[in-house]
């Protein structure tokens, strides 16, 4: 089994087909989206392919060490993950092809109007996992 990270982006990825920001969704549309995500994770728990997932709050701060005896530096003039990453899911699957299949299915979560988002998800293997594509 190989672990992969599925990243959901607020921005930075190519535009989704149903490209309406979640801030403009109705409460019902948000609930339907979250239920789809929950049902997807539950199904993967049953197959043993689910590891963990989290939606991320829009708050966040970049922090870096600034030298001995100096306080850490926060933020900066650059895009931050709070602006880019909406959430993530870790899966543990038998193959790269299975990871792609699941990412495609997750991409179909409903959004505005109850229609699938068809969003781009970033699929990344954990370090040390060969990312081979078979065609």
N, C-alpha and C positions, 0 to 999 in steps of 0.2 A: 504494500500500500504506500502511496505517496501523498504528502500533504500539499495542498495548494491554498493560496489566499485569493479570495474574490473581493475586489475593492469596488465599492460603489462611490462614484464621484459626484460632488455638487456641480463642479465645472472642471475644465481642463481636458476632458475627454471629448471625442466627437459628439455632436448634438444627438440626442435621442430622437426617435421618430415622433413620439408624443412628448414634445419638449416644453412642457408647462412646469415651471418651478413649483415644488411642493408647497411653498408659501401661498400659492394661489389655488390650491386644491380645497375642496370642501372637507369638513370633518368626516363625512361618509367616505370620500375618496381616500383619505389618509387611513381610515380604519380598514378599508378593503385592501389597501396596499400592505399594511402591517399584518393583516390576517393571512394574505398570500405568503408573505415571508415566513410567518410562523408555521403555516401548514407545510411549506417547502422544507423547513428545518426539521419538523416532526417526522416527515417522510424519510429524510436522510438519517435521522436517529434510528429509525426502524431497520434500515439497511446497514447501519454501522458506519456510514460515510460522513456523518456530521461530527465536527469537533467543537466548534463554538461560533458565535456570531454576536455582534453588537452594533447598535446604531449609535452614532456619535453626536454629542451635543455640539451646537455651533460655537460654544466657548472654547478657548484654548490659548495657550501661550507658547511661543518658542523660547527656550532657555538654553544658555550656554555658559560655560566656565569662562571667567574673565581674568584669571590670574590669581596668584597667591594673595590672600588677604583682601580681595576685592569681591563685592557682591556679584552674583550671577547677572548677566545681561539678559533682558527679556525683549521679545519682539524684534522687529526690524523692518526694513523697507522691501519686503518680499512676500510673495504669496505664502499663506500658511495652510497647514493641513486642515484647519477649521474651515477654511474657505474652499477646500478642494475635496476632502474625503467625507462622505456621508455615513459610511459604515463599512463593515467587512464581515466575511464569513470564512471560516477555515473548514475545508473538507479533506477527507482522507480517502482516496480512491485508488482503484487498481491501475488506472492508466491516464495518460494525458488526454486521450480521446474522451474518456468518461468525464474528466474535469471540464472539457470544452462543452460537452453535452449538458452538464448541469449549469454551467455559466449561461448558456443559451436559454435554458428554461427559466432561470432566475431573472434574466433580462426581460422576460415577458410579464413581470409583475404589473398589476394595473396601476394606472395613474389618473390623470384628469379625464373625466367623462367615463371612467371605468375601463378605458381602453388600455391595452398593453403599452408600456413605456417603450419597449425595444431599446433600452438604454445600453450603452457600451459598458461592460464590466471589465476591469483589469484582472487578468488571471496570471498569478505569479506563483511559481513553485517555491517551496521553502529551499533555502540554501542546501546544496548537496543533492538535490533531486534533479536528475536529468530531464530537461524539457524537450523531449523529442516530438517532432511532428511527423506523423506518417500520412502519406497522401496516396 
